[in-house]
Amino acid sequence: MLKVPAPIKAFFDAFPLEKLPPLEVSETDSAACTVVGGGSTESPDFYLYTYGHKEDLGTTLCTDPTSLAVQLLLSHFHPKKSTELATVSHLANMDGKLPLLVQPPSNRTFLSFSSIYKNLVPSTPQINTLSALVFYNLYHAWIVTILDPAYAQQFEDMFLSVKSLESNTEARFVEPLKIRFMQDLITDHKNLATAMEQSTRLPTRLVTSMESVYNTHPEIEEIYCRAHDALTAFSKLLAESPTQFFNVKDTGFESQEISSLDCLVASYVYSLRPESPFGQTRLGHMVQDFPDLSSHAVSVVEEVYKQ
C-alpha cells in the first residue's frame, strides 16, 4: 500500500484554503466553438470549453484535470472577471483538443494548455517562482513522495550502490534517479514552518554519493537544483505574504472549501495516468490508491470526481 509520508502531509495541510467563485454554466454543441468569442461588452470575459463539469455546494468545477487547472488559473489571476463554463465534445475543436479558452471581445482562441497559461498568467518574478514550483517541480515531487518507504529503499539500494552505478547507466534508469533526488528534496522539508524559517539544503549524502552520476547525467543535477531553488524561494515568499497567492477564507478545514493547491495536485497526479485518452480518470480510485492523502485532497476527490 502506498502512503504519503507524514512531513509531506503536514506541508500540504498547512496551506490556506479558498473557495472557488461560482461560474455560469451552459450546455452547447460543437458548432458553438466556431461562433462564440466576439460578443458584446456584456459577455463573459472568458469562455472555457471542457469535457464536463460537476456542481455541488454552490461551486462548479471542471471534471478533467487540465481544464480544472485552467479554471484555477482564471480564479487566481482574474478573480474579478466572469467565466462561462461550457461542456462540449473534443470534436468541437479543430485539433481535437480541450480545454478551449475563448476571450472576447478580441476573439483570441488558445488551443493548448501552454498557450492558455502564457496568456493568462502575468509575468513577474514572484509569479514565475510560484508557477515554476507548482507546474514544473512541486507536482513531480508530490507524486514521487507518495512512494512507500520500502519502495524508496529499493531505489536507494539499487541506484546508490557502486554495483548499480557501474551497471545501470542506461537512459531508462535516469528517471528513477530523478525520483530519488526529488524524494529526498521534499522529505528534507520537515514541515511548512521549517521550510519557511530555513532554506532547504542539498542532502550532502546524496551529493557525495552521486557525483559520478552527475558526470554521466548532468541533467539530474540541473533538475534537482532547479526544484531546490523554487521550493526555497516559494517558502520565503509564502512566509512574507501568503495572501498574495491564496485567497484565504478560513484557516480551518470545512468540507465545502477546496484547497486550490490540492486541486492542482490531484489534477496533475491523474493527468499522468495512462488509462484515460485525455488524462481523465474517475478519481474515486484516488482514495483507494493513496489512502494517506491530506483531508483537503480527499475532499477534492469526493466533491469533484465521485460518480
Buried (B, 14 or more C-beta within 10 A) or exposed (E): EEBBBEBBBBBBBBBBBBBBBEBEEBEBEEEBBEEBBEBEEEBBBBBBBBBEBEEEEEBBBBBBBBBBBBBBBBBBEBEEEBBBBBBBBBEBBEEEEBBBBBBBEEEEBBBBBEEBBEEBBEEEEBBBBBBBBBBEBBBBBBBBBBBEEEEBEEBBEBBBEEEBBEEBEEEEBBEBBBBBBBBBBBBBBEBBBBBBEEEBEBBEEBBEBBEEBBEEBEEBBEBBEEBBBBBBBBBBBBEEEEEEBBBEEEEEEEEEBBBBBBBBBBBBBBBBBEEBEBBBBBBEBBBEBBEBBBBBBBBBBBBBBEE
